[in-house]
Amino acid sequence: QSRPLPPFAVVLHNDDVNEMGFVVRTIVELARVTTEHALTCMIEAHQEGQAVVMRTHREHAELVCESFQSKGLTATIERAS
């Protein structure tokens, strides 16, 4: 019997370089989330320093994280609780 893969979080970090609209559009495009969720994440990262954009399996989290980085955003993954 197989067990589910452990979840990983894709974490977006605040930066003072990218325009807020660009960040929201990039989150929607790469994480495939709603504009409302992307806006909430962008504001949280701006105010708190970081925000969890999504939780998924490790390989997908790594892909989304690398995609954010390729667009000039600061993102990391961490084991989700």
C-alpha positions as CSV (number, residue, x, y, z in Angstrom):
1,Q,0.0,0.0,0.0
2,S,1.4,3.4,-1.0
3,R,1.7,6.4,1.3
4,P,1.0,9.9,0.2
5,L,4.1,12.0,-0.5
6,P,5.0,14.5,2.2
7,P,3.9,18.1,1.4
8,F,6.3,20.9,0.6
9,A,5.5,24.6,0.7
10,V,6.6,27.1,-2.0
11,V,7.5,30.2,-0.1
12,L,7.6,33.7,-1.8
13,H,9.9,36.2,-0.1
14,N,9.5,39.9,-0.2
15,D,11.8,42.0,-2.5
16,D,12.0,45.7,-3.2
17,V,12.8,45.1,-6.9
18,N,9.7,43.7,-8.6
19,E,6.5,45.7,-9.2
20,M,3.5,44.3,-7.3
21,G,1.4,43.8,-10.4
22,F,4.2,41.7,-12.0
23,V,4.4,39.6,-8.8
24,V,0.7,38.9,-8.8
25,R,0.6,38.0,-12.5
26,T,3.6,35.8,-12.1
27,I,2.1,33.9,-9.2
28,V,-1.1,33.4,-11.1
29,E,0.8,32.2,-14.2
30,L,3.2,29.8,-12.5
31,A,1.3,28.5,-9.5
32,R,-2.0,28.3,-11.3
33,V,-3.9,30.0,-8.5
34,T,-6.6,32.7,-8.5
35,T,-5.8,36.4,-8.8
36,E,-7.3,36.9,-5.3
37,H,-5.0,34.2,-3.8
38,A,-2.0,35.7,-5.6
39,L,-2.8,39.2,-4.4
40,T,-3.1,37.9,-0.8
41,C,0.3,36.1,-1.1
42,M,1.9,39.2,-2.5
43,I,0.6,41.5,0.3
44,E,1.6,39.0,3.0
45,A,5.1,38.6,1.6
46,H,5.4,42.4,1.4
47,Q,4.2,43.0,4.9
48,E,5.5,39.9,6.7
49,G,8.6,39.1,4.6
50,Q,7.3,35.8,3.2
51,A,4.2,34.0,2.2
52,V,3.3,30.4,1.4
53,V,2.0,30.3,-2.2
54,M,1.1,26.6,-2.3
55,R,1.7,23.2,-0.8
56,T,2.4,20.3,-3.1
57,H,4.7,17.3,-3.5
58,R,8.5,18.0,-3.6
59,E,9.1,17.7,-7.3
60,H,6.2,20.1,-8.2
61,A,7.3,22.5,-5.4
62,E,10.9,22.5,-6.8
63,L,9.6,23.2,-10.3
64,V,7.4,26.1,-9.3
65,C,10.2,27.6,-7.1
66,E,12.7,27.4,-9.9
67,S,10.1,29.0,-12.2
68,F,9.6,31.9,-9.8
69,Q,13.4,32.4,-9.6
70,S,13.7,32.4,-13.4
71,K,11.3,35.3,-13.4
72,G,13.4,37.2,-10.9
73,L,11.3,36.5,-7.8
74,T,12.8,35.2,-4.5
75,A,11.3,31.9,-3.6
76,T,12.3,28.8,-1.6
77,I,10.7,25.5,-0.6
78,E,10.4,24.0,2.8
79,R,8.8,20.9,4.3
80,A,5.2,21.7,5.1
81,S,3.7,20.8,8.4
